[in-house]
Structure formats: C-alpha cells, structure tokens
Amino acid sequence: MEDKKDKIPVGYVWVPYTIKTVSTSINGETVWYANKWKNLLLKIKHFFIKPKYLKNAHIYKNKPVNPSLYREIKIDGDK
C-alpha cells in the first residue's frame, strides 16, 4: 500500500493580494474615501465646513519643542 503523502503534492500557492483602504480618518474625522464621488462631496463639504482638526491647527503651529523630553537614539546594525 502506497503512502498518501507521496501522492498529495505539498507546496505554496502564491495569490496576488492587494489591500484597499475604504476610508481614512484623522482624529475621528473622515478625510478621504476610496469612492471618487464620495471623496468629491467630502472635499466640497470641507471647503465650506472646516474639520475640527484643522480649526485647532493654529494652536500647535508656533508651540516650542522642549528638547529635554527627547534623547538621541543610536541605531547599530549589530544589535
């Protein structure tokens, strides 16, 4: 009696797979859709009604950065 392992071909089948992003949001506000008509309507809406994350952008524009909170990171190829 022959072994079943010899009859069954074993290997990988490579299938093309692409990831499609339906929408993108920043701080809970949708800023981009994959559907071009929804995206166009969203751009028109943002022209008249500014999203919350854009309304507060001026607060962070000239805010100084405290260098004591950051440090240098050494990236070594051996580790």
Secondary structure, 3 states (H helix, E strand, C coil): CCCHHHHCCCCCCCCCCCCCCCEEEECCEEEEECCHHHHHHHHHHHHHCCCHHHHCHHHHHCCCCCHHHCCCCCCCCCC
